[in-house]
């Protein structure tokens, strides 16, 4: 009963936001539209900043690296609402579907997990950094998702994102993320799969982002402290890649609504005492305002989400 009740409440919140989106979202001006749809994250790195008061956006970020690595493909969908100029609220779902080029135990459909969170933009600078944003994310499994998507535990994850534009290289940003991903039991569920090890992870990852135009390049190093029920170990990861943040004046003539962002990276990860993994992964990030989705022109917008 507690699990069913929690899911019903969560879905009620998501449906309520969707139902009232057209009435509550402000109509952004041209300048405001650029601000609302600007790049605030890439891959799983968060950059400081919020949407601004009464702005509402929709984010769709399919995980194309799943085509290579998994029996399923994730299709994360997220709503983000600016409660005021400093505070954003988020809610979303991560459904998954069968991988058309691979088969296996997880070659299936499912709701995946629910996500809720908030971001607070701290106006004051934090020492060396120009911008600082605090966030909190909660992930709750739905049904029996693949363990690569969710390990059948709920997760609470506070995160801090800070950045500084380098004075001698104005197009270069030094950024740092700090997060603590803690596994918790929020809902009554059956036993997790036998291959699941409950873990709590502290991550620190500094990096450099060079973005003089619509194309950007980044490199970052991630240090992780991973603790389980019986022991703990460290992990190290290096990533470098490129981002194409497609300008609105370029995508609109192609009849692509919203803002599109293409991300490609190569990573090498080593877990001490365990193994080393490496590979290329890619993501397409599509974000738009709810006004474009529910306004007078958007059969094409809804069609893009369905086809992708």
Backbone as CSV, one residue per row, in Angstrom:
resi,resn,N_x,N_y,N_z,CA_x,CA_y,CA_z,C_x,C_y,C_z
1,UNK,0.791,-1.224,0.000,0.000,0.000,0.000,0.828,1.281,0.000
2,UNK,1.900,1.403,0.838,2.675,2.649,0.791,3.250,2.939,-0.571
3,UNK,3.709,1.904,-1.305,4.291,2.132,-2.627,3.242,2.647,-3.595
4,UNK,2.037,2.044,-3.560,0.974,2.464,-4.475,0.553,3.893,-4.165
5,UNK,0.420,4.201,-2.884,0.003,5.538,-2.499,1.026,6.581,-2.929
6,UNK,2.302,6.280,-2.755,3.350,7.236,-3.151,3.320,7.471,-4.653
7,UNK,3.186,6.424,-5.441,3.152,6.563,-6.897,1.963,7.396,-7.340
8,UNK,0.808,7.180,-6.705,-0.371,7.946,-7.082,-0.174,9.429,-6.806
9,UNK,0.404,9.734,-5.650,0.665,11.136,-5.324,1.651,11.743,-6.309
10,UNK,2.723,11.010,-6.628,3.737,11.519,-7.552,3.137,11.797,-8.924
11,UNK,2.350,10.848,-9.430,1.737,11.045,-10.735,0.747,12.202,-10.718
12,UNK,0.034,12.380,-9.601,-0.904,13.490,-9.500,-0.183,14.823,-9.630
13,UNK,1.009,14.921,-9.028,1.781,16.160,-9.125,2.199,16.424,-10.562
14,UNK,2.725,15.385,-11.242,3.176,15.540,-12.628,2.020,15.942,-13.535
15,UNK,0.860,15.275,-13.389,-0.294,15.568,-14.233,-0.854,16.956,-13.954
16,UNK,-0.794,17.364,-12.681,-1.280,18.704,-12.350,-0.427,19.784,-13.013
17,UNK,0.891,19.594,-12.964,1.778,20.571,-13.604,1.525,20.633,-15.099
18,UNK,1.359,19.463,-15.742,1.075,19.445,-17.179,-0.245,20.125,-17.496
19,UNK,-1.261,19.873,-16.675,-2.589,20.407,-16.947,-2.642,21.921,-16.818
20,UNK,-1.804,22.461,-15.912,-1.832,23.901,-15.678,-0.688,24.638,-16.349
21,UNK,0.098,23.919,-17.147,1.290,24.535,-17.728,0.955,25.734,-18.593
22,UNK,-0.075,25.593,-19.441,-0.399,26.673,-20.352,-0.809,27.940,-19.628
23,UNK,-1.473,27.773,-18.466,-1.944,28.940,-17.738,-0.839,29.586,-16.922
24,UNK,0.122,28.790,-16.417,1.094,29.301,-15.473,2.388,29.765,-16.138
25,UNK,2.717,29.205,-17.290,3.999,29.560,-17.906,3.942,30.951,-18.508
26,UNK,4.922,31.736,-18.243,4.994,33.073,-18.825,5.438,32.984,-20.274
27,UNK,4.932,33.893,-21.078,5.339,33.947,-22.478,6.680,34.660,-22.569
28,UNK,7.777,33.938,-22.850,9.075,34.604,-22.851,9.256,35.512,-24.055
29,UNK,9.894,36.641,-23.839,10.288,37.485,-24.958,11.453,36.808,-25.661
30,UNK,11.914,37.417,-26.775,13.009,36.813,-27.525,14.262,36.685,-26.664
31,UNK,14.610,37.773,-25.930,15.777,37.705,-25.069,15.597,36.725,-23.926
32,UNK,14.401,36.725,-23.330,14.135,35.807,-22.230,14.131,34.361,-22.702
33,UNK,13.674,34.128,-23.924,13.647,32.760,-24.452,15.058,32.200,-24.541
34,UNK,15.997,33.030,-24.962,17.393,32.600,-25.009,17.893,32.245,-23.610
35,UNK,17.512,33.058,-22.616,17.960,32.795,-21.252,17.336,31.512,-20.710
36,UNK,16.037,31.347,-20.943,15.338,30.183,-20.418,15.891,28.889,-21.019
37,UNK,16.237,28.917,-22.312,16.674,27.707,-22.999,18.194,27.581,-23.086
38,UNK,18.915,28.377,-22.320,20.375,28.305,-22.382,20.869,26.971,-21.800
39,UNK,22.127,26.658,-22.081,22.712,25.401,-21.618,22.980,25.474,-20.121
40,UNK,22.344,24.581,-19.348,22.559,24.512,-17.901,23.142,23.173,-17.472
41,UNK,23.365,22.270,-18.421,23.945,20.968,-18.095,24.397,20.291,-19.381
42,UNK,25.306,19.336,-19.234,25.676,18.478,-20.347,26.092,17.137,-19.758
43,UNK,25.650,16.052,-20.450,25.805,14.708,-19.915,25.239,14.711,-18.492
44,UNK,25.985,14.332,-17.462,25.437,14.422,-16.105,26.136,15.491,-15.278
45,UNK,26.712,16.487,-15.937,27.342,17.615,-15.268,26.362,18.777,-15.196
46,UNK,26.233,19.373,-14.029,25.312,20.487,-13.821,26.091,21.789,-13.783
47,UNK,25.607,22.800,-14.493,26.186,24.135,-14.465,25.302,25.040,-13.604
48,UNK,25.873,26.052,-12.955,25.066,26.933,-12.109,24.033,27.710,-12.919
49,UNK,22.941,28.078,-12.239,21.921,28.901,-12.871,20.533,28.301,-12.738
50,UNK,19.523,29.159,-12.811,18.123,28.741,-12.753,17.349,29.397,-13.890
51,UNK,16.081,29.023,-14.033,15.267,29.488,-15.155,14.792,30.925,-15.003
52,UNK,14.532,31.363,-13.777,13.870,32.648,-13.555,12.408,32.424,-13.231
53,UNK,11.790,33.407,-12.622,10.436,33.274,-12.096,9.425,32.944,-13.182
54,UNK,8.566,31.967,-12.907,7.401,31.590,-13.703,7.730,31.085,-15.102
55,UNK,8.956,30.659,-15.324,9.307,30.024,-16.590,9.184,28.513,-16.436
56,UNK,8.656,27.862,-17.445,8.400,26.424,-17.398,8.950,25.778,-18.659
57,UNK,9.817,24.781,-18.508,10.447,24.147,-19.665,10.278,22.638,-19.616
58,UNK,10.377,22.044,-20.789,10.310,20.600,-20.953,11.653,20.132,-21.515
59,UNK,12.225,19.096,-20.909,13.528,18.560,-21.323,13.360,17.097,-21.719
60,UNK,13.944,16.725,-22.856,13.884,15.346,-23.345,15.298,14.939,-23.736
61,UNK,15.844,13.896,-23.086,17.262,13.549,-23.270,17.438,12.046,-23.461
62,UNK,17.129,11.498,-24.618,17.338,10.061,-24.851,18.807,9.684,-24.741
63,UNK,19.074,8.490,-24.199,20.442,8.029,-23.959,20.862,7.096,-25.098
64,UNK,21.483,7.663,-26.136,21.817,6.862,-27.304,22.978,5.907,-27.059
65,UNK,23.760,6.119,-25.997,24.806,5.148,-25.684,24.226,3.810,-25.238
66,UNK,22.942,3.800,-24.844,22.295,2.529,-24.490,22.208,1.594,-25.690
67,UNK,22.189,2.151,-26.915,22.154,1.303,-28.108,23.331,0.337,-28.134
68,UNK,24.477,0.798,-27.614,25.670,-0.036,-27.620,25.776,-0.910,-26.379
69,UNK,25.346,-0.381,-25.223,25.681,-1.011,-23.954,24.566,-1.834,-23.321
70,UNK,23.299,-1.560,-23.646,22.201,-2.149,-22.887,21.199,-2.864,-23.787
71,UNK,20.288,-3.625,-23.140,19.179,-4.268,-23.843,17.997,-3.323,-23.996
72,UNK,18.091,-2.146,-23.400,16.995,-1.177,-23.377,17.556,0.201,-23.722
73,UNK,16.649,1.153,-23.967,17.030,2.549,-24.188,16.191,3.421,-23.263
74,UNK,16.848,4.336,-22.548,16.152,5.258,-21.651,15.693,6.501,-22.417
75,UNK,14.520,7.024,-22.009,13.959,8.223,-22.625,13.542,9.213,-21.525
76,UNK,14.494,9.846,-20.853,14.145,10.743,-19.734,13.375,11.973,-20.204
77,UNK,12.296,12.275,-19.480,11.479,13.465,-19.730,11.366,14.222,-18.414
78,UNK,11.590,15.523,-18.458,11.596,16.314,-17.225,10.946,17.666,-17.434
79,UNK,10.146,18.085,-16.457,9.587,19.426,-16.409,10.360,20.238,-15.380
80,UNK,10.653,21.486,-15.713,11.353,22.364,-14.778,10.597,23.686,-14.699
81,UNK,10.307,24.129,-13.464,9.515,25.350,-13.263,10.267,26.305,-12.345
82,UNK,10.384,27.568,-12.768,11.020,28.584,-11.947,10.030,29.175,-10.968
83,UNK,10.108,28.727,-9.708,9.183,29.227,-8.691,9.423,30.707,-8.427
84,UNK,10.691,31.111,-8.440,11.058,32.514,-8.384,12.404,32.670,-9.092
85,UNK,13.052,33.813,-8.938,14.292,34.036,-9.691,15.446,33.160,-9.226
86,UNK,15.321,32.552,-8.056,16.425,31.749,-7.530,16.115,30.269,-7.394
87,UNK,14.847,29.893,-7.376,14.476,28.512,-7.061,13.739,27.856,-8.219
88,UNK,14.249,26.710,-8.670,13.592,25.875,-9.681,13.098,24.585,-9.032
89,UNK,11.932,24.116,-9.463,11.419,22.810,-9.070,11.382,21.918,-10.298
90,UNK,11.712,20.651,-10.137,11.740,19.727,-11.269,10.973,18.458,-10.940
91,UNK,10.437,17.852,-11.973,9.775,16.562,-11.858,9.843,15.853,-13.184
92,UNK,10.041,14.551,-13.152,10.160,13.833,-14.416,10.033,12.337,-14.246
93,UNK,10.163,11.663,-15.357,10.078,10.214,-15.391,11.118,9.713,-16.395
94,UNK,11.651,8.515,-16.149,12.661,7.930,-17.033,12.132,6.579,-17.538
95,UNK,11.208,6.582,-18.509,10.747,5.310,-19.075,11.828,4.700,-19.956
96,UNK,11.667,3.413,-20.245,12.638,2.742,-21.112,11.894,1.796,-22.046
97,UNK,12.549,1.496,-23.176,11.983,0.589,-24.164,13.040,-0.349,-24.694
98,UNK,12.647,-1.386,-25.434,13.612,-2.371,-25.926,14.584,-1.789,-26.935
99,UNK,15.817,-2.226,-26.845,16.855,-1.841,-27.797,16.619,-2.589,-29.108
100,UNK,16.463,-1.871,-30.237,16.149,-2.563,-31.495,17.294,-3.406,-32.037
101,UNK,18.535,-3.213,-31.542,19.663,-3.955,-32.105,20.278,-4.943,-31.110
102,UNK,19.693,-5.050,-29.897,20.189,-6.020,-28.930,19.020,-6.698,-28.241
103,UNK,19.232,-7.895,-27.755,18.202,-8.628,-27.029,18.796,-9.144,-25.721
104,UNK,17.907,-9.492,-24.786,18.354,-10.005,-23.502,17.245,-9.891,-22.481
105,UNK,17.589,-10.078,-21.222,16.610,-10.084,-20.144,15.879,-8.752,-20.013
106,UNK,16.569,-7.646,-20.297,15.977,-6.323,-20.126,15.480,-5.722,-21.435
107,UNK,15.258,-6.563,-22.431,14.718,-6.108,-23.713,13.196,-5.990,-23.564
108,UNK,12.739,-4.876,-22.970,11.325,-4.736,-22.604,10.989,-3.261,-22.382
109,UNK,9.697,-3.021,-22.109,9.214,-1.679,-21.803,8.992,-1.543,-20.297
110,UNK,9.046,-0.319,-19.796,8.749,-0.089,-18.390,8.776,1.387,-18.042
111,UNK,8.168,1.771,-16.901,8.157,3.182,-16.490,9.474,3.657,-15.909
112,UNK,10.351,2.748,-15.464,11.684,3.144,-15.004,11.704,3.733,-13.615
113,UNK,11.721,5.050,-13.534,11.784,5.718,-12.240,11.207,7.116,-12.331
114,UNK,10.776,7.621,-11.179,10.339,9.003,-11.048,11.484,9.844,-10.497
115,UNK,11.522,11.103,-10.907,12.556,12.022,-10.422,11.889,13.317,-9.947
116,UNK,12.301,13.770,-8.780,11.868,15.063,-8.272,13.092,15.796,-7.748
117,UNK,13.075,17.111,-7.850,14.238,17.837,-7.368,14.007,19.329,-7.294
118,UNK,15.040,20.023,-6.870,15.010,21.475,-6.766,16.423,22.004,-6.964
119,UNK,16.503,23.248,-7.462,17.778,23.951,-7.611,17.628,25.346,-7.033
120,UNK,18.620,25.743,-6.257,18.601,27.079,-5.660,19.873,27.814,-6.059
121,UNK,19.695,28.969,-6.671,20.825,29.780,-7.120,21.242,30.709,-5.992
122,UNK,22.440,30.486,-5.476,22.952,31.309,-4.384,23.574,32.548,-5.001
123,UNK,22.987,33.702,-4.734,23.401,34.934,-5.404,24.842,35.313,-5.061
124,UNK,25.267,35.055,-3.839,26.622,35.433,-3.440,27.636,34.489,-4.061
125,UNK,28.807,34.996,-4.331,29.877,34.155,-4.851,30.430,33.275,-3.733
126,UNK,30.990,32.151,-4.102,31.555,31.214,-3.140,33.068,31.218,-3.308
127,UNK,33.712,32.165,-2.627,35.163,32.238,-2.700,35.653,32.488,-4.108
128,UNK,36.335,31.512,-4.664,36.944,31.615,-5.988,35.903,31.681,-7.097
129,UNK,34.706,31.128,-6.871,33.709,30.949,-7.937,32.798,32.162,-8.085
130,UNK,32.353,32.397,-9.348,31.439,33.493,-9.657,29.980,33.112,-9.415
131,UNK,29.638,31.866,-9.685,28.257,31.391,-9.583,28.217,30.089,-8.793
132,UNK,27.151,29.936,-8.002,26.984,28.730,-7.208,25.507,28.354,-7.176
133,UNK,25.216,27.090,-7.404,23.852,26.581,-7.334,23.836,25.307,-6.499
134,UNK,22.873,25.234,-5.576,22.669,24.038,-4.776,21.470,23.278,-5.322
135,UNK,21.544,21.957,-5.338,20.447,21.153,-5.846,20.176,19.944,-4.968
136,UNK,18.990,19.402,-5.110,18.609,18.164,-4.429,17.763,17.349,-5.395
137,UNK,18.134,16.099,-5.573,17.431,15.208,-6.505,17.003,13.937,-5.789
138,UNK,15.783,13.497,-6.059,15.258,12.243,-5.519,14.832,11.356,-6.672
139,UNK,15.303,10.112,-6.672,14.924,9.144,-7.698,14.231,7.955,-7.023
140,UNK,13.056,7.600,-7.541,12.261,6.526,-6.952,11.942,5.502,-8.035
141,UNK,12.293,4.231,-7.847,12.013,3.220,-8.890,10.531,2.941,-9.047
142,UNK,10.137,2.652,-10.276,8.767,2.259,-10.594,8.787,0.843,-11.159
143,UNK,8.005,-0.044,-10.607,7.993,-1.425,-11.088,9.314,-2.107,-10.810
144,UNK,9.812,-2.822,-11.811,11.089,-3.531,-11.697,12.002,-3.106,-12.843
145,UNK,12.612,-1.925,-12.733,13.477,-1.433,-13.810,14.767,-2.229,-13.887
146,UNK,15.465,-2.192,-15.015,16.800,-2.807,-15.093,17.729,-2.190,-14.055
147,UNK,18.626,-2.989,-13.523,19.520,-2.486,-12.472,20.453,-1.391,-12.983
148,UNK,20.737,-1.359,-14.291,21.552,-0.288,-14.836,20.847,1.044,-14.835
149,UNK,19.523,1.024,-14.815,18.730,2.249,-14.771,18.480,2.664,-13.325
150,UNK,18.079,1.700,-12.495,17.851,1.952,-11.069,18.078,0.645,-10.326
151,UNK,18.807,0.724,-9.204,19.182,-0.479,-8.456,18.101,-0.945,-7.483
152,UNK,16.844,-0.476,-7.684,15.683,-0.869,-6.882,15.687,-0.240,-5.494
153,UNK,16.569,0.737,-5.285,16.526,1.577,-4.097,16.157,2.991,-4.533
154,UNK,15.567,3.749,-3.607,15.392,5.177,-3.852,16.708,5.882,-3.549
155,UNK,16.910,7.033,-4.174,18.173,7.748,-4.019,17.907,9.210,-3.675
156,UNK,18.616,9.704,-2.676,18.621,11.122,-2.335,20.002,11.672,-2.678
157,UNK,20.029,12.750,-3.453,21.309,13.231,-3.954,21.400,14.752,-3.867
158,UNK,22.006,15.291,-2.810,22.337,16.721,-2.811,23.532,16.973,-3.724
159,UNK,23.534,18.135,-4.367,24.614,18.455,-5.301,24.917,19.947,-5.240
160,UNK,26.173,20.269,-5.401,26.616,21.662,-5.479,27.323,21.855,-6.813
161,UNK,26.950,22.905,-7.523,27.593,23.240,-8.800,28.132,24.658,-8.711
162,UNK,29.403,24.826,-9.006,30.027,26.143,-8.951,30.869,26.345,-10.205
163,UNK,30.976,27.592,-10.652,31.719,27.874,-11.884,32.348,29.259,-11.814
164,UNK,33.439,29.403,-12.567,34.122,30.696,-12.682,34.613,30.856,-14.115
165,UNK,34.297,32.000,-14.711,34.827,32.325,-16.023,36.252,32.843,-15.858
166,UNK,37.183,32.242,-16.578,38.584,32.620,-16.442,38.820,33.983,-17.089
167,UNK,39.454,34.860,-16.357,39.628,36.237,-16.828,40.548,36.300,-18.050
168,UNK,41.595,35.500,-18.070,42.550,35.576,-19.180,42.025,34.853,-20.419
169,UNK,41.059,33.922,-20.240,40.424,33.230,-21.364,38.915,33.358,-21.179
170,UNK,38.298,34.427,-21.642,36.876,34.688,-21.356,35.920,33.607,-21.849
171,UNK,36.318,32.824,-22.831,35.440,31.772,-23.348,35.611,30.445,-22.604
172,UNK,36.402,30.462,-21.545,36.686,29.237,-20.807,36.109,29.328,-19.395
173,UNK,35.407,28.281,-18.976,34.798,28.216,-17.649,35.396,27.053,-16.869
174,UNK,35.842,27.355,-15.658,36.250,26.297,-14.733,35.045,25.977,-13.849
175,UNK,34.663,24.718,-13.786,33.478,24.331,-13.013,33.810,23.155,-12.103
176,UNK,33.007,23.004,-11.080,33.141,21.892,-10.149,31.755,21.437,-9.705
177,UNK,31.546,20.124,-9.681,30.351,19.534,-9.096,30.759,18.682,-7.899
178,UNK,29.958,18.743,-6.848,30.137,17.906,-5.662,28.790,17.312,-5.315
179,UNK,28.706,15.984,-5.195,27.422,15.346,-4.916,27.598,14.166,-3.970
180,UNK,26.497,13.814,-3.303,26.457,12.645,-2.430,25.192,11.862,-2.752
181,UNK,25.347,10.720,-3.390,24.229,9.875,-3.812,24.028,8.797,-2.747
182,UNK,22.949,8.918,-1.973,22.693,7.985,-0.880,21.492,7.101,-1.196
183,UNK,21.669,5.788,-1.070,20.593,4.824,-1.286,19.744,4.727,-0.016
184,UNK,18.434,4.855,-0.185,17.518,4.795,0.956,16.318,3.944,0.580
185,UNK,15.519,3.589,1.596,14.280,2.837,1.380,13.127,3.780,1.701
186,UNK,12.491,4.321,0.657,11.359,5.223,0.840,10.021,4.505,0.709
187,UNK,9.993,3.440,-0.047,8.751,2.709,-0.288,8.965,1.222,-0.029
188,UNK,7.924,0.535,0.316,8.006,-0.895,0.588,8.063,-1.663,-0.727
189,UNK,9.151,-2.380,-0.931,9.358,-3.124,-2.159,9.855,-4.517,-1.815
190,UNK,9.857,-5.395,-2.805,10.423,-6.714,-2.604,11.933,-6.650,-2.514
191,UNK,12.557,-7.806,-2.331,14.000,-7.866,-2.244,14.629,-7.426,-3.570
192,UNK,15.737,-6.690,-3.519,16.413,-6.295,-4.759,17.013,-7.510,-5.445
193,UNK,17.337,-7.404,-6.725,17.966,-8.522,-7.432,19.264,-8.937,-6.747
194,UNK,19.641,-10.207,-6.866,20.839,-10.697,-6.159,22.134,-10.021,-6.593
195,UNK,22.171,-9.429,-7.788,23.402,-8.790,-8.239,23.532,-7.339,-7.780
196,UNK,22.550,-6.830,-7.025,22.568,-5.446,-6.580,23.290,-5.329,-5.243
197,UNK,24.242,-4.418,-5.168,24.942,-4.082,-3.932,24.577,-2.651,-3.576
198,UNK,24.003,-2.460,-2.416,23.595,-1.118,-2.000,24.843,-0.266,-1.777
199,UNK,24.877,0.922,-2.420,26.078,1.758,-2.365,25.711,3.218,-2.130
200,UNK,26.591,3.911,-1.442,26.509,5.362,-1.275,27.762,5.960,-1.894
201,UNK,27.593,6.995,-2.716,28.705,7.488,-3.538,28.896,8.986,-3.346
202,UNK,30.111,9.377,-3.019,30.506,10.784,-2.997,31.316,11.061,-4.258
203,UNK,30.896,12.039,-5.045,31.582,12.394,-6.286,32.061,13.841,-6.227
204,UNK,33.273,14.053,-6.699,33.805,15.405,-6.903,34.388,15.440,-8.299
205,UNK,33.914,16.367,-9.140,34.497,16.423,-10.478,34.672,17.858,-10.964
206,UNK,35.922,18.304,-11.011,36.253,19.591,-11.623,36.474,19.421,-13.127
207,UNK,36.299,20.515,-13.861,36.517,20.439,-15.304,36.651,21.812,-15.923
208,UNK,37.023,21.807,-17.187,37.127,23.026,-17.981,36.215,22.922,-19.195
209,UNK,35.467,23.979,-19.444,34.587,24.061,-20.607,35.013,25.249,-21.453
210,UNK,35.442,24.984,-22.688,35.819,26.025,-23.641,34.715,26.123,-24.679
211,UNK,33.991,27.252,-24.691,32.827,27.392,-25.568,32.813,28.794,-26.179
212,UNK,33.593,29.008,-27.236,33.637,30.334,-27.868,32.452,30.601,-28.786
213,UNK,31.697,29.557,-29.153,30.586,29.709,-30.091,29.567,28.618,-29.803
214,UNK,28.842,28.204,-30.833,27.872,27.124,-30.628,28.551,25.790,-30.343
215,UNK,29.810,25.673,-30.676,30.571,24.459,-30.380,31.396,24.658,-29.105
216,UNK,31.380,23.659,-28.246,32.141,23.708,-27.016,32.943,22.434,-26.835
217,UNK,33.985,22.519,-26.032,34.857,21.380,-25.767,35.132,21.337,-24.269
218,UNK,35.173,20.154,-23.697,35.342,20.064,-22.257,36.229,18.878,-21.895
219,UNK,36.810,18.973,-20.714,37.565,17.883,-20.122,37.358,17.934,-18.625
220,UNK,37.178,16.777,-17.987,36.949,16.759,-16.552,37.497,15.485,-15.923
221,UNK,37.770,15.579,-14.641,38.258,14.433,-13.858,37.292,14.206,-12.707
222,UNK,36.864,12.973,-12.531,35.911,12.640,-11.474,36.559,11.695,-10.466
223,UNK,36.472,12.092,-9.184,36.957,11.266,-8.080,35.746,10.789,-7.281
224,UNK,35.669,9.483,-7.015,34.512,8.915,-6.331,34.944,8.093,-5.131
225,UNK,34.204,8.246,-4.045,34.329,7.382,-2.866,33.061,6.544,-2.801
226,UNK,33.198,5.240,-2.977,32.055,4.339,-3.087,32.039,3.412,-1.878
227,UNK,31.006,3.505,-1.062,30.902,2.676,0.129,29.708,1.732,0.016
228,UNK,29.921,0.482,0.418,28.864,-0.511,0.445,28.575,-0.948,1.862
229,UNK,27.835,-2.058,2.002,27.494,-2.550,3.327,28.708,-3.105,4.068
230,UNK,29.699,-3.600,3.330,30.823,-4.273,3.968,32.156,-3.564,3.776
231,UNK,32.320,-2.808,2.696,33.615,-2.172,2.444,33.428,-0.908,1.629
232,UNK,34.545,-0.317,1.248,34.511,0.869,0.412,35.720,0.847,-0.520
233,UNK,35.638,1.604,-1.597,36.770,1.729,-2.506,36.670,3.056,-3.253
234,UNK,37.723,3.378,-3.981,37.799,4.629,-4.726,37.711,4.362,-6.223
235,UNK,37.274,5.374,-6.943,37.207,5.274,-8.405,37.680,6.585,-9.017
236,UNK,38.248,6.476,-10.212,38.769,7.637,-10.934,38.241,7.589,-12.367
237,UNK,37.844,8.739,-12.867,37.283,8.783,-14.221,37.739,10.052,-14.927
238,UNK,38.113,9.912,-16.183,38.486,11.044,-17.030,37.519,11.090,-18.211
239,UNK,37.007,12.280,-18.484,36.111,12.476,-19.629,36.590,13.665,-20.445
240,UNK,36.458,13.551,-21.737,36.650,14.713,-22.602,35.755,14.547,-23.821
241,UNK,35.269,15.664,-24.325,34.329,15.562,-25.434,33.962,16.915,-26.005
242,UNK,32.895,16.918,-26.784,32.454,18.118,-27.482,30.948,18.282,-27.348
243,UNK,30.493,19.519,-27.461,29.074,19.866,-27.358,28.716,20.763,-28.536
244,UNK,27.600,20.470,-29.164,27.055,21.362,-30.191,25.762,21.951,-29.651
245,UNK,25.811,23.176,-29.191,24.653,23.885,-28.650,24.024,24.656,-29.804
246,UNK,23.106,24.034,-30.511,22.586,24.569,-31.776,21.806,25.854,-31.521
247,UNK,22.195,26.970,-32.141,21.491,28.239,-31.913,20.054,28.172,-32.432
248,UNK,19.182,28.970,-31.800,17.777,29.000,-32.211,17.628,29.463,-33.654
249,UNK,18.428,30.443,-34.095,18.279,30.941,-35.460,18.749,29.917,-36.500
250,UNK,19.449,28.875,-36.058,19.849,27.819,-36.973,18.822,26.678,-36.992
251,UNK,18.278,26.318,-35.830,17.348,25.179,-35.755,15.943,25.545,-36.240
252,UNK,15.525,26.804,-36.075,14.177,27.176,-36.486,13.946,27.055,-37.991
253,UNK,14.916,27.451,-38.858,14.698,27.218,-40.293,14.581,25.730,-40.653
254,UNK,15.134,24.852,-39.810,14.992,23.415,-40.034,13.667,22.888,-39.507
255,UNK,12.818,23.820,-38.967,11.527,23.468,-38.376,11.691,22.524,-37.183
256,UNK,12.738,22.778,-36.387,12.971,22.048,-35.139,12.640,22.983,-33.981
257,UNK,11.528,22.772,-33.271,11.155,23.673,-32.184,12.078,23.504,-30.983
258,UNK,12.131,24.541,-30.154,12.927,24.453,-28.939,14.418,24.555,-29.202
259,UNK,15.213,24.180,-28.201,16.668,24.256,-28.256,17.238,22.850,-28.260
260,UNK,18.173,22.593,-29.182,18.777,21.274,-29.341,20.257,21.331,-28.967
261,UNK,20.695,20.283,-28.308,22.082,20.208,-27.855,22.586,18.775,-28.063
262,UNK,23.664,18.624,-28.812,24.235,17.307,-29.108,25.547,17.167,-28.338
263,UNK,25.699,16.061,-27.622,26.855,15.868,-26.749,27.541,14.542,-27.086
264,UNK,28.844,14.577,-27.173,29.633,13.389,-27.486,30.871,13.392,-26.607
265,UNK,31.169,12.258,-25.960,32.308,12.216,-25.039,32.936,10.833,-25.026
266,UNK,34.194,10.821,-24.611,34.926,9.572,-24.385,35.325,9.538,-22.915
267,UNK,35.133,8.405,-22.265,35.476,8.324,-20.845,36.291,7.070,-20.551
268,UNK,37.155,7.202,-19.541,37.931,6.085,-19.012,37.699,6.062,-17.511
269,UNK,37.225,4.927,-16.978,36.924,4.816,-15.554,37.647,3.618,-14.962
270,UNK,38.303,3.863,-13.826,39.017,2.795,-13.115,38.541,2.745,-11.671
271,UNK,38.034,1.596,-11.247,37.658,1.379,-9.856,38.770,0.584,-9.188
272,UNK,39.360,1.142,-8.141,40.512,0.528,-7.497,40.157,-0.866,-6.967
273,UNK,41.023,-1.843,-7.296,40.787,-3.211,-6.876,39.755,-3.939,-7.694
274,UNK,39.233,-3.286,-8.743,38.204,-3.910,-9.562,38.613,-3.871,-11.036
275,UNK,37.949,-3.089,-11.842,38.268,-3.132,-13.266,38.356,-1.735,-13.837
276,UNK,38.721,-1.682,-15.116,38.793,-0.432,-15.870,37.879,-0.538,-17.081
277,UNK,37.089,0.488,-17.303,36.170,0.497,-18.443,36.357,1.795,-19.217
278,UNK,36.097,1.741,-20.509,36.191,2.945,-21.327,35.220,2.824,-22.491
279,UNK,34.900,3.963,-23.094,34.006,3.939,-24.235,33.508,5.321,-24.608
280,UNK,32.826,5.386,-25.731,32.233,6.615,-26.248,30.744,6.615,-25.911
281,UNK,30.244,7.744,-25.479,28.812,7.832,-25.269,28.301,9.175,-25.762
282,UNK,27.018,9.183,-26.147,26.425,10.359,-26.774,25.037,10.608,-26.210
283,UNK,24.602,11.863,-26.315,23.268,12.224,-25.858,22.761,13.396,-26.674
284,UNK,21.454,13.393,-26.942,20.786,14.540,-27.548,19.883,15.145,-26.485
285,UNK,20.046,16.428,-26.244,19.276,17.133,-25.227,18.343,18.110,-25.938
286,UNK,17.043,17.911,-25.753,16.061,18.814,-26.359,15.276,19.486,-25.242
287,UNK,15.235,20.812,-25.252,14.485,21.538,-24.248,13.649,22.610,-24.931
288,UNK,12.453,22.811,-24.420,11.536,23.773,-24.997,10.655,24.325,-23.895
289,UNK,9.957,25.403,-24.183,8.985,25.928,-23.232,7.657,25.211,-23.440
290,UNK,6.866,25.134,-22.379,5.550,24.496,-22.500,4.618,25.303,-23.393
291,UNK,4.892,26.599,-23.544,4.098,27.419,-24.462,4.227,26.902,-25.887
292,UNK,5.418,26.439,-26.275,5.604,25.894,-27.622,4.860,24.582,-27.800
293,UNK,4.781,23.796,-26.727,4.117,22.497,-26.812,2.610,22.644,-26.862
294,UNK,2.033,23.512,-25.995,0.585,23.625,-25.882,0.024,24.882,-26.519
295,UNK,0.897,25.676,-27.170,0.444,26.906,-27.800,-0.226,26.659,-29.133
296,UNK,-0.432,27.711,-29.949,-1.225,27.590,-31.163,-0.530,26.922,-32.333
297,UNK,0.815,26.705,-32.297,1.488,26.203,-33.495,2.057,24.799,-33.402
298,UNK,1.924,24.041,-32.370,2.843,22.945,-32.200,2.449,21.525,-32.489
299,UNK,1.659,21.192,-33.511,1.623,19.780,-33.840,3.015,19.227,-34.083
300,UNK,3.911,20.040,-34.713,5.267,19.578,-35.036,6.071,19.306,-33.778
301,UNK,5.888,20.104,-32.694,6.641,19.895,-31.463,6.308,18.555,-30.838
302,UNK,5.025,18.238,-30.730,4.623,16.962,-30.148,5.135,15.815,-31.011
303,UNK,5.129,15.994,-32.330,5.583,14.933,-33.218,7.078,14.657,-33.031
304,UNK,7.887,15.703,-32.798,9.314,15.511,-32.576,9.565,14.650,-31.354
305,UNK,8.855,14.919,-30.262,9.041,14.128,-29.043,8.691,12.677,-29.283
306,UNK,7.613,12.405,-30.023,7.178,11.025,-30.230,8.131,10.276,-31.125
307,UNK,8.627,10.923,-32.176,9.505,10.236,-33.105,10.858,9.957,-32.510
308,UNK,11.348,10.867,-31.687,12.678,10.701,-31.119,12.693,9.660,-30.025
